[in-house]
Amino acid sequence: DRPLGGILQTSLPDLGPARIGEARLVDSFIVPVLEDKAAGASTGVAIFSSTVESRLMLTLHRMNGEEVSTQSKGGVQIDIPAYGQRVVFVRELFPYVGGDFQGTMTVEGGIDRPQEGGPLAATGIQRGAAAGDLTTFPVIPVGPLPTTGTLHFATFPTGGDYRSSIVLVNPSPCDRARGTMTFFDQAGQSRAV
């Protein structure tokens, strides 16, 4: 009778352990994409359809926003049954992107188009070639848009052997986004990175 939070812990035979955070229901979302064939890096997404069957349109975009899934190559439509789930990878959906690609994949569907299905939950997946080289991450909601413009990351490891990066994605296809990034140390003091 009270709201809960949670994570899923699993172990994949070829990739090792993984933890997957809960996902909010959204109508459409963006997945940051990194495809590096030489390094074995591949991006995918696990999608859950809620109460009704959903027909989804997946499109691929370069870092500058240019759509790669053109009229001649087309976006990809997939159907997911009510309460069904599907895991798809960019290289399988868009084999013509070649060995290396960096950009975003937009997944559209949900209750903003009732004839196309209900709300979705999703988790991004980044896998590598080695066992244990699997990362899950939240997708970026497009509809409905987040109610706040402030992003918070609980940690940002730097120094020593740590290598970290932040990927920022503007969910608007037409509005420019600007912002300021501020970093803090463990004591809450402003920190240069």
KAQUI-V573423 format. One record per residue. N is the residue number from 1. RES is the residue in three letters. PSI is psi in whole degrees, -180 to 180 (NA if undefined). OMEGA is omega as a letter, one per 30 degrees, with the letter a starting at -180 (NA if undefined). D_CENTER is the distance of its C-alpha to the mean C-alpha in Angstrom with 1 decimal. Layout:
N;RES;PSI;OMEGA;D_CENTER, N;RES;PSI;OMEGA;D_CENTER
This chain:
1;ASP;5;l;30.3, 2;ARG;148;l;28.1, 3;PRO;142;l;24.3, 4;LEU;160;l;22.6, 5;GLY;167;l;19.5, 6;GLY;170;l;18.5, 7;ILE;157;l;16.6, 8;LEU;128;l;16.9, 9;GLN;131;a;18.6, 10;THR;169;l;19.0, 11;SER;126;a;20.4, 12;LEU;130;a;19.6, 13;PRO;-44;a;22.8, 14;ASP;-17;a;21.7, 15;LEU;-13;l;19.0, 16;GLY;-161;a;20.5, 17;PRO;151;l;19.3, 18;ALA;147;l;15.8, 19;ARG;131;a;15.0, 20;ILE;122;l;12.3, 21;GLY;160;l;12.3, 22;GLU;158;a;13.0, 23;ALA;135;l;10.8, 24;ARG;153;l;12.5, 25;LEU;131;l;13.6, 26;VAL;167;l;12.4, 27;ASP;-36;l;13.7, 28;SER;158;a;11.0, 29;PHE;169;l;7.5, 30;ILE;142;l;5.7, 31;VAL;121;l;3.0, 32;PRO;139;a;5.4, 33;VAL;132;l;7.7, 34;LEU;112;l;10.7, 35;GLU;120;l;13.4, 36;ASP;97;a;16.6, 37;LYS;-40;a;19.1, 38;ALA;-39;a;21.8, 39;ALA;-7;a;19.8, 40;GLY;14;a;18.2, 41;ALA;131;a;14.6, 42;SER;137;a;12.3, 43;THR;140;l;8.5, 44;GLY;-175;l;7.8, 45;VAL;138;l;6.5, 46;ALA;127;a;9.0, 47;ILE;136;l;10.2, 48;PHE;132;l;13.3, 49;SER;135;a;15.8, 50;SER;-118;a;18.1, 51;THR;-17;a;21.8, 52;VAL;161;l;22.2, 53;GLU;141;a;21.2, 54;SER;133;l;18.3, 55;ARG;122;a;18.3, 56;LEU;147;l;15.0, 57;MET;124;l;14.9, 58;LEU;127;l;12.2, 59;THR;151;a;13.0, 60;LEU;138;a;12.3, 61;HIS;143;l;13.2, 62;ARG;172;a;14.8, 63;MET;-29;l;14.5, 64;ASN;4;l;17.4, 65;GLY;-11;a;15.8, 66;GLU;129;l;18.1, 67;GLU;130;l;17.0, 68;VAL;-32;l;17.4, 69;SER;84;a;17.6, 70;THR;175;l;21.1, 71;GLN;-42;a;23.8, 72;SER;-32;l;25.4, 73;LYS;-28;l;22.2, 74;GLY;151;l;20.5, 75;GLY;174;a;17.2, 76;VAL;130;l;16.6, 77;GLN;137;l;17.4, 78;ILE;150;l;16.9, 79;ASP;138;l;18.6, 80;ILE;125;a;17.7, 81;PRO;163;l;20.8, 82;ALA;133;a;21.3, 83;TYR;16;l;20.0, 84;GLY;169;l;18.6, 85;GLN;158;l;15.4, 86;ARG;139;l;14.1, 87;VAL;125;a;12.1, 88;VAL;147;l;11.6, 89;PHE;145;a;11.2, 90;VAL;-47;a;11.3, 91;ARG;-30;l;14.8, 92;GLU;-37;a;16.1, 93;LEU;-38;a;15.1, 94;PHE;71;a;16.1, 95;PRO;-18;a;18.8, 96;TYR;-2;a;20.5, 97;VAL;-16;l;18.1, 98;GLY;-159;a;20.2, 99;GLY;-43;a;19.8, 100;ASP;138;l;17.8, 101;PHE;139;l;15.1, 102;GLN;130;a;12.9, 103;GLY;-139;a;11.1, 104;THR;157;l;8.4, 105;MET;127;l;7.9, 106;THR;134;l;8.9, 107;VAL;118;a;9.5, 108;GLU;142;l;12.8, 109;GLY;-165;l;15.1, 110;GLY;-165;a;16.4, 111;ILE;-10;l;19.4, 112;ASP;-16;l;19.7, 113;ARG;79;a;21.1, 114;PRO;-31;a;23.0, 115;GLN;-15;a;24.4, 116;GLU;-7;l;21.0, 117;GLY;-174;a;20.1, 118;GLY;-174;a;18.9, 119;PRO;157;a;15.9, 120;LEU;154;l;12.8, 121;ALA;145;a;10.9, 122;ALA;156;l;7.6, 123;THR;129;l;6.0, 124;GLY;151;a;3.8, 125;ILE;130;l;7.1, 126;GLN;119;l;9.1, 127;ARG;153;l;12.7, 128;GLY;-170;a;15.9, 129;ALA;-26;a;19.4, 130;ALA;155;l;21.1, 131;ALA;137;a;21.4, 132;GLY;-3;a;19.3, 133;ASP;71;a;16.8, 134;LEU;131;l;13.7, 135;THR;138;l;11.0, 136;THR;153;a;8.5, 137;PHE;156;l;6.3, 138;PRO;147;l;5.6, 139;VAL;166;a;3.4, 140;ILE;114;a;6.1, 141;PRO;139;l;9.0, 142;VAL;-41;l;11.3, 143;GLY;122;f;13.9, 144;PRO;149;l;15.3, 145;LEU;151;l;14.7, 146;PRO;149;a;14.8, 147;THR;-13;l;18.5, 148;THR;150;l;18.7, 149;GLY;0;a;17.9, 150;THR;129;l;18.2, 151;LEU;143;l;15.4, 152;HIS;132;l;16.7, 153;PHE;127;a;15.8, 154;ALA;-25;l;18.3, 155;THR;156;l;19.1, 156;PHE;82;a;19.1, 157;PRO;132;l;21.2, 158;THR;160;l;23.4, 159;GLY;164;a;26.7, 160;GLY;-131;a;28.3, 161;ASP;1;a;26.1, 162;TYR;139;l;22.8, 163;ARG;122;a;20.4, 164;SER;154;l;17.6, 165;SER;156;l;15.4, 166;ILE;130;l;13.4, 167;VAL;119;l;10.8, 168;LEU;134;a;11.5, 169;VAL;130;l;10.2, 170;ASN;115;a;12.8, 171;PRO;-9;a;11.7, 172;SER;131;l;15.3, 173;PRO;-12;a;16.5, 174;CYS;-24;a;20.0, 175;ASP;133;l;20.3, 176;ARG;145;l;20.4, 177;ALA;140;l;18.8, 178;ARG;158;l;20.8, 179;GLY;179;l;20.8, 180;THR;138;l;22.4, 181;MET;132;l;21.1, 182;THR;135;a;23.4, 183;PHE;145;a;23.5, 184;PHE;148;l;25.7, 185;ASP;-175;a;27.4, 186;GLN;-23;l;28.0, 187;ALA;1;l;31.0, 188;GLY;12;l;29.2, 189;GLN;145;l;30.8, 190;SER;140;a;29.2, 191;ARG;137;l;28.2, 192;ALA;142;l;28.0, 193;VAL;NA;NA;25.3
